[in-house]
Amino acid sequence: MGDERLSLLLDMGSLLHREVGLDDLLQQIGRRVAAALQAERATVFVVDAATGELRSRIADLPELPEIRLAPGQGVAGQVAQTGRTILVEDTAKDPRWYPEVDRATGYQTRNMLAVPILDGRRATRGVVQVINKGRGSFGPQDEAFLSALAGQIALAFEWTTLRPDGAPRGVVVRGPYNHIVGDSPAMNRVYGAMQRVAGTDATVLLLGETGTGKGLVARALHANSRRAAGPFVTVDCTTLPGSLIESELFGHEKGAFTGADRRVQGRVEQAHGGTLFLDEIGELAPAAQAKLLRLLQERCFERVGGRDTVHVDVRILTATHRDLVQEVARGSFRQDLFYRLRVVEIVLPALHERGPREIEALARHFLGLHARRHQRPRLDLSPQALAALLRHRWPGNVRELEHSIERAVVLCDSDAIAPEHLGLLVPPSHDPLDPAGVWLPHGLTLEEASQRYVEATLAHCQGNQSEAARRLDVGRNTLARRKERMGQK
């Protein structure tokens, strides 16, 4: 594998671990993959979940705003439909080629290579296609490289799009940033604010309950800024006593205090050229608040025990779960600092505000993640467990949900997680086995809704088919046939 190809794969792997916007990530791929394969053009298609169409997400395509292909249409459409790579040495002789795009653009396609983007369940999420090899036609080495790259793109899709295993049709949750998921109105408001401020140097104050993902948003703002190549330095203000926070932030000179045997850079200085994220800023000691105010105003400071002024180029992001307006009123937080910090304010929603559809999608996503991690591939949520998840108020938010699901994966001794495995405090008056409590999300077909109710009724009757058939007012044979269709023979 050539140096350029290896570099692209390594860079892609690095980007996957940052909260980079999916479009930005794909743009970087699109600019380089054609050059790496000595191709004239490269296109990344994405399967539209609603229609099954292929839509070009990233393309070297000055003539058209977008390419759309019906399921099975053209080479890329057939790759998406079959999940198999197609290499075409001469398009004029291949009946799978779809010439209408060339007619619309005036471009001449001679040869092409298209590989599927497959997720962990081997479902096709998209297609990567390159056309017109500079010399000759594409070969096995090109195919191996493009397949490896498609695997990396699949991970990017997985981390920005939730399509939960076993979820009903319509339960698809997207987010534009790597590692941040959700498409509820509340999260879309967050994304809108992030997109407006990410490319600026504005100071941002992130507000929200513990566990809502403020740290992930801060990282995403840095990764999608002009400072992305610089350091991202985090300080948790809750972990340091007031006597140490100034030294931690601003550093100290040799001899500044007992044990200071050398000059030490603080976190502010370490963040030069990048971003400083102060988590739980509401816990910052009063003396450090004054020095932080000066840093915000003048971008300079003195180390503890020093007289020399240090100038830094740093963007400052902060977060807190506290109500800083009340803290200012109580006198525990400086009003002038508060106004300096909230140039832009982004409020992250609590999990229960994001809606049951998103809670279910997140739960199934974490289930898939931790089932693979703990080697429990057949594990699923029982209807009762899902009902318990949807009733819970989630005071610990997404972090609590993930920990609850991981706990269930570890403790469950069957193939179906039950409410008791989740470790949730459900009030005794709420019977998790009550079929009246079955939650049916919007977007289900009649068959899917009926299936869910039958599953819940069977669970309530502890698998007794005769009792379940009586409650459903159907014959036992009718119920047995339905169970066969549900795969529960």
Helices and strands as residue ranges (DSSP letters): H 3-16, H 22-36, E 39-47, E 54-59, E 68-69, H 74-82, E 86-88, G 91-93, H 100-105, E 112-118, E 124-133, H 140-160, E 161-162, E 173-174, H 185-197, E 204-207, H 214-223, E 232-236, H 242-250, H 267-270, E 275-279, G 281-283, H 286-298, E 300-302, E 309-311, E 315-320, H 324-330, H 335-341, E 344-347, G 351-354, H 356-373, E 380-381, H 383-391, H 397-411, E 416-417, H 419-422, G 435-437, H 446-460, H 465-472, H 476-485
